[in-house]
């Protein structure tokens, strides 16, 4: 029963956190400095979520040359830089990982 209470409380907190922006900024206009700052949130959060996936193997930090995910990530980074195309980046990274695993 305690787990359900915890899940409900976490859900409620998440809902209130997201609803607060709607409730607050439906009555007042968002300041320009705040709007500009919000544009950088995805750019900051995405690498923070993805980087551990590349740098860990079986839950352990792996910075060795044998970590194929790092090499595939570098290929994806290069494709992203050159093409600025999300799907091409994902496909290139996955193909690079598969090819490296086959070798």
C-alpha positions, 0 to 999 in steps of 0.5 A: 500500500505504501508504494501506491501512496508514493506513486500517487504523491510523485504523480501529484508533485509532477502534475503540480510542477507542470501545471504551475507554469500554465497557471502562472503564465496564463495570467502574466506574460513570461519575461523575455529573459525567462523565455530565452533561458527556457530555449536552452533547457533541452540542449542542456538536459539531452546530453545529461541523459544520453552521456551515461549511456555511452560511458557506462558498460554494465553500470561501470564507467568505461572510457577504454578504446574498446567501448564501441558505444563511444565510437558509434557516438562519435560517428553520430556526433559527426553526422549531426554536425555535418547534416543537422538532421536528427534521423540521419544522426540516429541511423548513422549512430546505430549502423556504426554501432552494429558494424563495430559489434560485427567486427 
